[in-house]
Amino acid sequence: MIETLRNRFALPGVHFHQHGRLVVMELTNSQGSASITTMGATVLGYTPQGGDELIWVSETAHFDGTRPVRGGIPICWPWFGAHPNDSAQKAHGFARHLPWEIESVTVEDDVTRAILRLQADEATRRIWPHDFVLTLTVTLGETLHLDLTAENRDDETWQLSEALHSYFRVTDAHDIAIEGLEGLNYWDKQQGGIRGIQSSPLRARPPIDRVFFDHQGKAVIEDHARRIVVEKAGSATTVVWNPGPEGVRAFDDMSDDAWREMLCVETANAIDNGYALRPGERHTLSATIRTEQTLARR
């Protein structure tokens, strides 16, 4: 399979390799580098030119295909969190558990673009009985830009929730600041599902699992010498998650101190912001990731 992909996409800065049992595509150009596995179309890394890695992947993540890789940017679709009606279904949907097809890769000037595709088949219909096409477009340019597009090819309307479940690499997640969420209504899973209003800039003191509603703006992680900026479109929800020192022990694919190295700031449409997609309609959820240096680093 690797040789087939190498021959099909023999382009400058496009390389393929095997990591465990997973196929990984590496994209490199003058603007930086990114890596994506066909398992769940999960972005595993993004390093802007002259900068440091932005995406966190657990050192003890599984690459055997039996489960999603812990870290990166998994795709939660067609539901976010628990299944709305069936507790036996996997959390966060099935898209991150399945192999995706690489539909195309293009290289033009300083922009590299890869499109991955997941389409309804017999296996997906056993889980979710609808016809769909889901594509992830990964654009490596001055920023890392992701477009997740869902197309309803069914004859009935669906209710969807979704997320780009981004794990960001940070220096220390304890008491880290996230700007851009002030004034928003939230639902706090960590505190028993209470609702409130974020009256001031958020300081994450893990554990944290907070869902912010009706947020169309950007969120900025203040990571010491850099600011990680997440801008979005087609998204009305932002989720901030870190399991903290106690919660991390529930994950056999994270070390006990790994919680300090990561923070999830997720681009989503979830809970109050789930939406209906009618037959023939498409919806695109987009995230743009970039960094800004702080005065301390300059």
N, C-alpha and C positions, 0 to 999 in steps of 0.2 A: 504493500500500500504506500509506503514512504516513497519508493522509487517512482510509482505512478504519479504521485503528487509532485515530486521534483521535476518530472518530465513535463507534466501538464502546466505547471506554473514556474517555468524556468525564467525568472525575472530578476533584475538586479535588486539585491537586498531582501530577497524572499528565500527562506530556507526552512527545511522540515527536519525534525528529528523525533525519536521515540524517547519518552520519559516514562519508565515503567511500561505499562501497557497502553499509554495514551500517546496520541499523535499531537505534536506541538508545532505550530507554525510561527516562525520568527520573522518579524518585519523590521527592517533597518533602513533609515535614510538620513539625510543631512539634519533632520529635525529631531531625531532620537530613535528609540527602538520600542517595540511592543511584542508581546508573545500571546498566543491564543491556542487553547486546546480545542479539538473538535468535540471532546466530551463536554456536552452542555454549552458549547460555544463560549467557554469561559475565558475571559482575558486574564492572563496570569502575571503580566508585568507591563509596566510603562515607565521608561526613563527618558525624560526630555534631554535634548543635547546639552551637555555641560552640567547636567543636574544629577540628582540622586533618584533611586528607585522610589516610585510613589505607591506601588501596589504591594500589599502584604500577602504572602502565602506562608502557611505554617510549615515549619521545618519537619513536622511529623505528619504532613498531609499524605493521604493515600493516592497513589497514582496507578492503581490496579484496575480501575473502571468499575469497582463495586459500589462506589459512592462518589458524590461530587468532591472535587478538591476543596480542602478547607482553605479559604482565602480567595484572592483574585476578585473577579466581578461576576459571580454567578447570576444566572437569569432566573428570577422567580416568575413563573407563568404557568397556567392561567389563573392561579390564585396565589395570594400572598399570605403567609402564615398557615394556620390550620385550614383544611378544606371546609367550606361553609356548611356542608351537610353530612360528610362522611369522615368520621374520625380515623378510619382505617387507612385513608389515603396519606401519602407522604406530604409533609409540610412544604410549603412554597412551590407546589406544583411539580410537574414531571419534566419540564424543558431542560432543567440542569442535569437530569439523570440520563439523558439520551444522547447518542452520537448525532452530530449535525454534519451536513454535506457542505463542503466548500464550493460555493457557486461560482465565484469569480475572484480574481486578484488583479489589480491594475496598479501600474506605477507611472506617474506623470509628474515631471519636475521634482518638487520636494514633497509630494503627497503620495502615500501608498494607501490603497483602499482594498479591504477584503470583505466579501459578503458571504455569510454562512446562512444555511437554510434548514429549517425543520418543517416537515409537512405531515399532515394527518395520514396515518396508515392503520393497519389492523391493530398494532400494538397500542397506539395512542387512543384509538376508539374504545378499547377495553377499559381504559382509565377515564376517558372523557369523550363522550359520544358525539363529537362535532368535527366538521371538516374545516381545516384552517391551513394557512401558510404563515410561518413565522420566520422573519429574517433579521439577522443582526449584521449591520454594516459598521465596520471598524475603520476609522479614518485616522491615519497617523500623519499629522502635519505639524503646524505650529503648536497644536494642542492634540490631545487624544479625544476624538469625538465618536460617540456610540449612538446608533439609531436602531431601536428595536421596533420593528413594524409587524403588527398583527393584521391579517386579512381574514375576514369572515367569508368562507366559501360554503357556508351552510344555508339552510332555508329557514332558520330561526335565529332570534336575537340571543346573544350571550351576555352574561354578566361577568366582567373580568376584574381582577386585581393583579398587580404586577410590580416588579422592582428590578432595578439593576443594583444588586446587593454588594456595593463597593466596599472592599476592605482596604483601608489606606494605612501605609506604613508611617508610624509616628515615632518621635523620640521617646516620649513618655505619655501614656494616655491618662495618667492621674491628673485631674484638675485641668485638663486641656480645654481651651476656649473654642467655641464654634460661633461665628458671627452670622447674622442674616436671618435668625429664627425669632427675633424679638417680636412680641405682639401677637404671636400665633396661638391658636387653640391647639392643645395636644391631648393625647391619650397615653397614659404611662402604664405599660404592662408590668414593669418592675415593682410598681407601687399598687398592685392590685387592680389596675384598670381605672384609676382615678383620672378625671379630666381637669384641665386647668388652662391658664394662659401664661405663656412665657413672657414675663414682665421685663426681663433684662437679658443681656447676652448670656447664652448657655455656657456653663462650665461643667463639662462632663466629669463626674466623680464616680467611676465604675463601681458597681454594676449600673448600667443604664440601658433602658429599652423604651425609647420615647418616640411616638409617632406624631408628627406635626402636620396639620391639615391646611389646605388652601394656600400652599406655598408654591409660588411660581418663580421666585427669585433665586439668587445664588446663595450658597452656603460656603463659608470660608473657615477652614481649620487652621488655627494659629499654632503651627508646629515649630516653635522656637525660631530657628533661623530661616524658616520659609513659611509661606502661606499656601495651603492647598485649596484651590478654588474649584468649586463644582457648580457649573451653570447648567440649566436644563430647559427643556421645552416638552409640551405634551404631558407634563407631570404636575400633579397638585399636592403631592405628599412627599415629605422628607422624613426619613427614619434615622435615628441615631442609636447605635447599639454597641455595647461592649459588655462581655459577661462578667468582668471583674474577677478578683482573686478567688472567690468561692465558686462562682458559676463556671469558671474555666475548667474546673475539675470534672465536670460532667462530660467533657469532650475528650475522647481518646486520641483525637488527631490534633490536639493542642497541648503544649507543655504548660506546666503550672504558672510560669511567669510570662507566657506569650501574650496575655491580655494587655501588658504594658506597651507592647510593640505595635498595636493595631487599634484602629477606630473605624467602625462602619458608619458612613454617611451615605444613605441610600436614596437614589432617585426613584420615585414610586408613584403609584396610584393605588391606595390601599384604604381599607376600612370605610370611612366616610366618603372617600374619594374614588371608590370603585366605580366602574362605568359600564354602560351597555354598548355593545357593538352589533349593529344591525346587519342583515345579509348584504353582502357586497361592499360593506364599509371596510376601511382601513384606519388604523390608529398607530401613530409613531411616538414612542417614548424616547427622548434624547437626553444625553448627558455629555457635557464638555468639561474635560479635566485639564487643568493647567496649574502652574506654580508661579508665585511671585516671591522674590527675595525680600527679606526684611532688612531694615537698616543695619541690624546687628551683623548680618552676613556681608553686606556691601562694604 
